[in-house]
Amino acid sequence: MQPKSNIVHLPVYQPGKPVEDVKRELGLEEVIKLASNENPFGYSEQAKAAIINELGQISTYPDGASFELTAAVAQKFGVETNQIIFGTGSSDIILMLARTYLAPGDETIMADETFSQYKHNCEIENARIIEVPLKDGKHDLPAMLARITDRTKLVWVCNPNNPTGTIVNEEELTAFLDQVPKDVLVVLDEAYCEFVKEPGFPDGIQLLKKYRNLIVLRTFSKIYGLASVRIGYGIGHADVIQYMNQIREPFNTTRLGQVAAKASLSDEDFVAFCREQNRAGIEYFYSQFDRLGLNYFPAHGNFVMVDAKIPSGDVFQALLRKGVIVRPRWTYYPTHIRVSVGTPDQNEKFIAAFEQVLQEAAVRG
């Protein structure tokens, strides 16, 4: 039995290495995982209470339409319920977009170093992928615009970008959207938007009022801390969402995910706390990287991408032996690692281990 030929070469997605694996493989008692941009402060107590209250219903299917959660999101963001679609994380929405809009030979445009699932899902649909180099770690929107042709169906913009953490501002984004042909759908992935404090950062949901060829992706996995219950969403115009619903798998979100997400939406104090703690962690990393003489990209998510000046795979393995997991091996940034912001204690332990790794590499020459 042979699969379709265009998927044979595809890599399997590699998540951040699990803590349990590292403990078992290296015989370590304490391991810090700063590889998957998870929320080190957990999740809302309101979400926890909602999950506990729902446990008695696990034997029955969830609401396939996510009716109550849809209504809550619509109210929070001032959109209509028919503009919203949910999935098992925003990665599921990415899959649905590729499946809905791409036929073999269609073109799709993305940055050359961005969230890997854009390319992965477009390759599955046998689309022609146009990768545009980042400029100083940031989406080069004019260059992306110049690559649009009459075969282009989807353009992907990750804001803040994963892995670099950079952003495009509202002026840059709207100038781009003003020139994108109306029959090309722009996917604005805002998975990390709740962390951003930079003035001038665009609110993609507000831009939907002007741009019908825009869809905005968000998730409950990051600042809301619900990574394991897998729930994300897209907000776009009703016709776009309707087409996506036609190919959406039934019951693609869980009862626990739905109730936890709904409860999380109302806990603004938890979100504010996490945002402030995250910014403090980023500033700490900045100060330490400056002290070590290392360059890094301006960080607007909950992670920093820093140039270790030695191969990132070597840094990863050396840090692993010290009980710290980070994310290495970026195609166009081979000496960079991406490190998630942890608790203050985790951040300090990472810096101590990282400095030791750099010193050991310097001694080896």
Helices and strands as residue ranges (DSSP letters): G 5-7, H 19-26, E 32-33, H 45-54, G 55-57, H 67-77, G 81-83, E 84-87, H 90-101, E 107-111, H 116-124, E 128-132, H 141-146, E 152-158, H 170-179, E 185-189, G 193-195, H 204-207, E 214-219, G 227-229, E 232-235, H 238-247, H 255-265, H 268-292, E 303-307, H 312-321, E 324-325, E 336-340, H 344-364
